[in-house]
Amino acid sequence: MKDYFGYEGKVCVITGASSGMGLEATKLLVELGAKVYAIDMNECPVSGIEKFIKCDLSKKEAIDEAFKEIPDKFYSFFGNAGLSGSKTDYLTTFNCNFTANFYITNNYLNTRIEEGGSILYVTSAAGLNWEKFMKEEKKMVYATSWEDVQEKIAKLAKKSPSTFAYMYSKRCLSYFSAKAASEFGKRGIRVNNVMPGSTDTGMKDEFEKMAGGHDALVASAGLANRLASSQEMAYCMVFLNSKMASFVSGLDFVVDYADLAMKKVGVKKDISSVSATNPFIISMAKKMMAKQNKK
């Protein structure tokens, strides 16, 4: 079979490889002949990977140790790992979702991705309004270091619900993806961003709670009347980082079965088009969450 996707023999690094979309993408990469370095906190069950690397992506030192175990040069990076904020604190959530990708890109991908290679970040439909709220994201995207991000996020982390870290981190990462595409593209390296809609992953129960129930989560999956499968999202991830998408870079690839399209034409209201850092919005969210918890 001809190697249309171009992964045969290529070294690929993927975070969040042990469950959900990351697990399915890892399976596909192995089937396509890639040499996969799988990063996660939990053991990756996929047979045929080159190496599993245990790593807490919310910690800078852990990331540094992980990248000592990865070849100096590799073809493709999948920044897939993420937390909802439902079971983790604000800072841990933000660091796993945004700061880890920010740090890995600036300190490792910048020198170790091969020319002609590719970078993919997995954000979320929650990150769709990043262009509208660039002012509040810019200080994170243009931070100078891991420590600079921690200093900038500290005050917000103290006063905001941890679930707000999800939206803010995904918006910051979407902005960062566009910035990275404009920089890496000069060196023949593509950067894209997959923005999944509601998906059936290991965190489904967490997102159902955040959305207000299963039906509400399904309602965010466009016209499908069901959640996407993790495999359906993995198909998009593997495609965008492959040579099949060799002229695609700087793309926000929305995978939501027309949910965004309905919002654009006014058929559906975009209830997520709110600030993730405004004190008034945060206060209102806390009150709503308190009411839900009493029920």
Secondary structure, 3 states (H helix, E strand, C coil): CCCCCCCCCCEEEEECCCCHHHHHHHHHHHHCCCEEEEEECCCCCCCCCCEEEECCCCCHHHHHHHHHHCCCCEEEEEECCCCCCCCCCHHHHHHHHHHHHHHHHHHHHHHHEEEEEEEEEECCHHHHHHHCCHHHHHHHHCCCCHHHHHHHHHHHHHHCCHHHHHHHHHHHHHHHHHHHHHHHHHHCCEEEEEEECCEECCCHHHHHHHHCCHHHHHCCCCCCCCCEEHHHHHHHHHHHCCHHHCCCCCCEEEECCCHHHHHHCCCCCCCCCCCCCCHHHHHHHHHHHHHHHHC
